[in-house]
Amino acid sequence: MLQFIVLTLIFILLPGQAFSGSVKGTATYSAEAKPLASHKTGKFKKACGGDVPNEELLVKNQNLRNVVVYVEGEITGSKPGTYPIDQKNCRYEPHVSAMMKGSEISISSSDPINHNIHTYSFDNDPINIMFVPGQDNHEQEMEEPEVIKVECDLHGWMTAWIVATENSYFAVSDEDGAFKIPDLPAGKYVLTAWQEVLGSVSQKITVGDEDLTVNFDFSEVTPEISKK
């Protein structure tokens, strides 16, 4: 019995054995959302198809897709990674990417026509590169936290967003508006949700050793279209 108590105390006192929990929830837009008209590709129809979907505000049963939910501030143990962006069917996949600062984006093109990817940023080096069919991937590090707009100079409807965050605790909502940030160390944080048309909304949260549910409703937010 004594040995069990000693082992338990050692486990509790060991450094780095802090509790962690998951933050999950749903991003919604309960105000009226009219379906967005798709983009006509005109003379590029043969390569791109006749229509390309408008993805700037995707709402399904009031659930909001492509919302980036992230924890503000620097957090010990965060790790950067590598994230792909493909130019496919004359659109960017994914439309919204999130990554920790110091992460690398790997840009490719699956299309049989030229594209010119162009990013607009203040704190990170901009990208302005012509892609021809079959070209090798282009890798570039996102060094600073920032919201970055991506466009194609050859096809005006092609837009995307990169959200570089301060840490690796982030998520992008799916088609049901759902998101989950796992294994967030216990503590008090500010949780922010960002959407390209509607702007940002934040909540203060306290994370323990159990799952925490946090929902964001953008219907009361005054739309502020993100621009660069």
Phi, psi and omega in degrees: 000316179298320180297321178297317181295318180297315180297322179295316180295321178298317180298318182293323186273350180298133177294149177083003181262034182290153177289159173215159180216169179257144174249122180226165179171197183223138173261128184230162173220096187273354174286170180294130179232108180281142177303137181275137178291140178288162180272134175275135185266351175058236185292350179264013185304320184298319182272328189255347191086164185288329184226145174235129184296145173273117188251014187286340177211093184258110182238128178228113183053042180072001178269139191250122181268158175065033171269127177269120179248124185216155178268129181280152176095164178274135183232128181301139179094355178292144182228132174287169180212196177238134187229131183272148168227121181249143172262102190224129182055036176061039171211164178266134175236119358281163178290324177233127177241142173235143181200152177287147174305145185090352177281163182245136171262142178242108186263131179226173175221125176262001186271153179274009180232169181286148170226157173232100182281133186221119178256150181240112185212161177252322187259348178241153178298130179289158175247134177212088191228134173277129176252129174250157181306133178082004182291149177294157178298153173247126179251140177207140181274138172265102192278333186233151176292131185186153170266123189238128177270142180240133177224164171250123182289346181263338183225102191298338181279346184280108177225155176204174181223142172241125177249106177270125187251171182281341183213181184264016180259089182207167176204159175242127185294144180271191184295342176265009180077004186277146175216158176209130175246107185274159167055042176278125181304145180302142180155183178256135185219170166250124180255124183242139175243132183235138175225141192298331179261321190270347179090213187234152173217143186231154174222146172275136182227157173236121184257130174244218181259015178235161178298141177243131179256125179228123180249147178237125175247115184274002186291339180262005180268133176288120183303129176227094185300125180293132182226152175224000000 
